[in-house]
Amino acid sequence: MDEQVHHIDAQGLRIFAAQALEQGGLSPEDAAIVADCLVEADLRGVETHGVVRLPAYLRMIKEGNMNPRPRLSVIRENQVSAVIDADDGVGNLVSYRAAERAIEKAIQAGVGIVGVRNSTHNGEQAYYPMMALKHDMIGLMTTNAPPQTPAYGGLSRVLSTNPIAVAVPAGVELPVVLDMATTQVAVGKVRLSATLGKKIPLDWGLDRNGVPTDDPDTVLKEGFLAWLGGAKGYSLSVIANILAGVLTGGPFSRATFGDYSSAEYGSQKVREGHFIMVLNIENFMPLAEFKSRMDEMIRDFRSSEPAQGFARVYLPGELEFERKSQRLKSGIPISHAVWKTLTEVKVRLGLTGFA
């Protein structure tokens, strides 16, 4: 029998998450930002980075591994770039502020690049490059985190999923938005499967000997995530690790990260790094011309004859936009297991906000 699913209004969920984060110590403004990041992930169908993370965030704040009131300090800065020490701040909030700074620089100088060190888990990666869309600019972001998977051909954890996200505006058509892990799936999907007591596809993870397994607990406790495209996914992760770790002055290897058995749920500080770049399109061509060219490209791709088993061709991010539109009407589907954990938080903190 399929597990019960609860459909929850997005605004009610947003209010609840913000209230919980306020009680955790965030200011009302900052709590609203983090809550919106989480709920936006659920609206777009990235449930592994949505409100399912809220109890862990609250626990990390309580244990002192996430700072609810960080003092973001600028280490280096010039007209186009900056490096920020995040003071162990909630990663969603830190990334939001970094994106704001990159956008401001891109407006003034044509490009804005911000590196962040000593941050924590920042949720759905696409949220922050998509902030640039509101200013008709292109956003790109990547993150590194405690090691969860080996170098291609190895059996020692040295790299994380190191996601890469890019958001590009269009004209009449929807923006093109890429958000991908460099592993076959994000670790959150494996954790969610473990929470729900479900098996995972064999191409998602490996056991300690590098053999494919369908047991999510084996992957999380002693195994590894499988690379997307083998050596290609691994290579992309190396580049992401350089940009978000080596270049920012943050952790980038086993030696600098320490021995983590589980990043978000561990007893040590996560200390993630972020790298975000925003490009002002007007530096390359008139905005209207760019948007027209984007629309032309999108329509050309979408008009492709579909292959067998496919109804039509989609552009990156298009399915997420459609999913968000539907969920704003019908509510966000939350599994009963996740609903129970949120209800426990709601009761424990004496909150309202979702049914």
N, C-alpha and C positions, 0 to 999 in steps of 0.2 A: 504494500500500500504506500502511495506517495505521502510524503510528509505534509502536514498542514502548513498552509502559507497564509500569512496575514498581510493585507494590503493597507498600508499606512499613508496618510496624507503627508506630502513632502514638507509643508510648512509646519505642521504639528511636530514632525520628527526634528525639524530644524530648531524649533523652540526648545524642545526637550533636550537636545544635545547641547545647545548653548547654555541652558540652565545648569546642566550637569557639569559642564566645563567651568562655569562661573564658581560653582561650589568647590571645584577642584583648585581654584585660585586664580584663574584667568580674569582679566578685566572684562566687562561686558562687551566692549568693542572687539577685543581679541577672541573671546569665546564665540562671538557671532561669526567671525571669519573662519575659525576652525570648524564650527558646526556646518557652515555652508560648504566647505571643502568635502566633508564626510557625506553630506546628503547629496551633493552634486554627483559624487561617485556612484551612489545608489541609483540616482535618476538615470545615469548613463549606462547602468548595467555592470559597473565595476564593483560588485558587491564586496569583493575581498578587501577593498580599501575604503568602504563606507562606514556606517555606524557600527558594524561588527567590531571595529577597532576601538570604539569608545571605552568599553570597560578596561581594555589594556592601557589606553592612554591615561585613564584616571588612576590605575594602579601604578603606572610608572611615575606619575606626578607625586602620588602619595609616598612612593619609595625614594623619591629624590632623584630619579633617573631622567625626568623631564622637568624643565624649569618653567613654571606657569607665568613667570614675570621676568623674562630674560632681558639683559642689557646688551643689545646688539652693538658691538663695537667695530669700527672701521679700522682694519689693519693697514691697508694701502688703498689709495684712490687717486684717480685722475679723471679727465674729462669723459672718457669712454668706459672705464672699468673700475671695479672695487672688489676688495676681499673683506668679508665680514666674519667675525667670530660670533657664533650664535648663542654662546653661553648656555648650551644644553636646552635651548628653547624648544617648544613644541614645533616639530618640523613643518607642519602646515602653515603656521603663523610665520615662521622664519622664511619659508619659501615665498609666501605672499609678499612680505616686505622686500625681499630680494628682487622679486619680479617688478614691484613698484619702482624700485631704484633703477633697474635696467631699462624700464620703459621711459623714465624721466631722462636718462642719459641718451637714449635713442632719439627722443624728441629733439633734444638739443644738439647732439653730435652726429646723429645718423645711425649709430650703433651703441648699444649698451650691453656690457658684459659684467656679470657679478658672480664671484665665487664665494661659497660659504663653507665654513668648517665648524666642527663641534655642534652640529645640529642633531635632530632625531628624526624618526619616521615621519615622512611628509605626505603620505596618502597617495591619491591618484595623481600621477605625474603630469597629465595633460592639463590639469586645472590652471597651472601657472603660465605656461606658454599661451593658453587660451585667453589670459588676461590681456595679451598684446592685441588680440583681435578687436577689442573695443576701441583701439587706437589705430586700426587699419595697418598693423605692423605684423611681422613674422616673429614668432617666439620659438625658441629651442631650449630644451632643458634635459639634463641628465643628473643622476645621483649615484653615489656609491655607498655601500653599507657593509656591515660585518660579513665575512666570508661564509658562503653557504654551498659553494660548488667548486670543483677542482679545475685547474687548467686542463685544456683539452689533452687527453692522453694521460692525465695524472690521477692520483687518488688522495690528494690532500686539499682541503678547502682553502682556496686563496681568493676567490671572487664572489661577489653577490650577483643578484639578477641584474643589477645596474641598468635600470630602465632608461629609455630614450623617448622623448616626446617632442613633437613639432606641430605647430599650429600655423596655418596659412590662410589669410582671408581670401574671399572670392567676391564676385559682384552679386548677381541674382542668385547664384548657386550657393549651397552650403559651404562653409570653410572646409578645407582639408586638414584633418587632425590625426596624426599618428601618435599612438601611445603603446609602446611595446617593451616587454621584458626581453633581455638578451638570452634568457633561458626559454625553454619550451613554454612554460607558464610562470607567472609570478608565484613566489612562495606562499602568498596569501591564499591562492586557490588550493594548494596542498593542505594548508592549515584548516581551511574551511571544510574540505573533505574529511579530514581527521575529526573535526568537531561534529560533523554530521554522521560519522561512522560509515563513510562511503569509500569504496575502492577508487583508485585513480587509474587513468589510462596508462599503459605500460611505457609510453614514450615521454611521460612527465618526469619520472625520477628514477634514480639508481640506488642500489644498496651499497654497502661499504666496499664491495669488490667491483663496483661499476657495472653490475648486472641490472637490467630493467626490473622494476618491481611495481606492483599495483597497491602496495601497502603505504599509505601516506605517513604513518608513524615511523616506519623504517626509514623513509626519506628524511623526515624531520630530525630523528634522533641520532642516526648513524650513517645515513646515506647522503645523496647529493641530488640537486636538481639537474635535469638534462639540458644541454645547450640547444638553443634554437639553431637548426642548420649545422650542428656539429661545430667544426672549427670556425665557421663564420660567426656564429653567435658568440663564441668565446672571444674572438678577435674584437668584435664590437664592444664587448664588456671590458676588455683591456683598455680600449680607447676611452670609454666612459670613466673608468677608474683613474686614468691619467688626468682627465679634465676636472673631475669632481673630487679627487683625492690628492694626487701628487701636486697638481697645479695650485690647489687652494691651500696647501700646507696642512691638510688634514690626514687622517689615517688612510693607508692605501694597501696594506699587506697584513699578513698574519702577525708580524712583529709589532706593527703599530696599532692594530685593532685589538689585539689581545685574543684570548681563547673564548669565543662565544659559541655556546651550543644552540642558542636561540636568540635572535636579535631583539625583536620587539618584546619578548616575554622574559628576557634574561634578567639577571640581578645586577648586571653592569651597565654603565652608560653606553648608549649606542654610538654616539659621535659620528653621525653620517656627514657626508659632504655633498654639496649641490653646485651645479654650474648652470647658469642661465644666460642666454644671449637673445637680444631683441634687435631686429633689423628694421630700419625705417625704409619702406619701399620707395618713398619719394627720392631717395638717394640714387636709385637705379633708373626709375622712369616715372612718369606721371601716374598717380594712383589709379585713376580711371582706366588708363591703358592696361595696367597690370591686372586689374579686376576683370576687364574684358577678356584678356588673354587667359586668365584662370578659368573663366566660365567656358571659353572655347575648348580648353583642354579637358575639363570635367565632362562636358557634353560629348566630346569625341570618345573618351574612355567609356562612358556610360552607354553609348550607342553600339558598343561591341556586341557581336553575336554571342550569346551565352553558351558556354560549354555544357555538355550533358551533365545533368544533376544540379544545374544552377538556373535560377529563375531570371537573373539579371546580374549585371556587373555593378559593384559598389565601389565608391572611393573611400579611402581611410577616414574613419570617423562618422561616416554617413549612418551606419546602423545605430551608433550611439545617440546621434541626434534624433533619429526616429524613435528610439526607445525612450528617450527623455520626454518627448512630446506625448507619448502614450501614457507614461507613468505619472505625468502631471495631471492627467485626466482620471486615471484609474487607481492611483495610489502606488506606492513602492512595495513590491512583494518582498516580505521578510520571512525567512524560514522560521518554523516554530522554535528551533533550538536557539537562534539568534534573538527572537522575540522574547524568549524566557530570560536570557541574560540581560536584555535591556529593561525588562520588567523588574528584575531584581535590583538594577541600578535605580530605577524609578521609585520603587518602594523604599529602598535603603536611604535615598536622599530626600524622600518626600516630595517628588516632583510631579508635574502634570505635563501635558504636551503631546501625547499620542495615545490612541485607543488600543 
